[in-house]
Amino acid sequence: MKNTIVTSVVLFLICAVCAVLCASVNYVTAPRIEENIRIANAEALKSVAGDLEIGETVPVTGFSGVEESTDLFKDGKKVGTALLLSGSGYGGSFSIIASYDTKGALMGAKMTVDSETAGLGKKAEESWYMDLFKGMGVDKPFPSAPKDLSADETALVSGATVTFKGVTKALKNGSDYIKEGAK
C-alpha cells in the first residue's frame, strides 16, 4: 500500500513538472509563432496581389471560413479582394490567402499555415497546386473531387483527396463570399 502511494505521488509530481514546463515553453514561444504567422500571411498577401495596390485588412464575421478581407486596387479603382481563408485537410486546419476579382473568380492563392502530410497534402503549398484553381469560381465551378480535373491534373493531386477537398471548399467559400457582396 505504501509503495502504491509513493509511486502515485512521484508520478503526480513528474506530471506536474512536465505540465509547468510545457506551459512555460508555450508562454515563451506563442508570441513568436503568432508573429511568424503574421509575416507569412503578409508575404502571401503580396504574392497573390501581384502588381495590385493592397488596401486595409478588416476582420470578417458571420461567414464560415472567411477570416479577413483586404481590398485590392489598380489606379485607385477596386479590382478585387484578398481573403484569409480557413479550412480543414487531412492534417488538420490550414490557412490560405486568396485573391478574387470583383465577380468572385480566383486570381491567385497561397497556403500559409498547414499540417498536411509531407509528399502528399504538402503539395498544396506549392504554387502550381493553387494555379490549378485560377479562374474558377464564376464561369468555371470549383471541382468537388480530383476526378473533376483533367487526367494530368488528377495525377498531380492523387493521394491527397482530403486535402484537395478541403482546399477546394475553402477557395469556393471565398468565391461565394465575394459573390454575396463581401463585407
Secondary structure, 3 states (H helix, E strand, C coil): CHHHHHHHHHHHHHHHHHHHHHHHHHHHHHHHHHHHHHHHHHHHHHHHHCCCEEEEEEECCCCCCEEEEEEEEECCEEEEEEEEEEEEECCEEEEEEEEEECCCCEEEEEEEECCCCCCCHHHHHCHHHHHCCCCECCCECCCCCHHHCCHHHHHHHCCCHHHHHHHHHHHHHHHHHHHCCCC
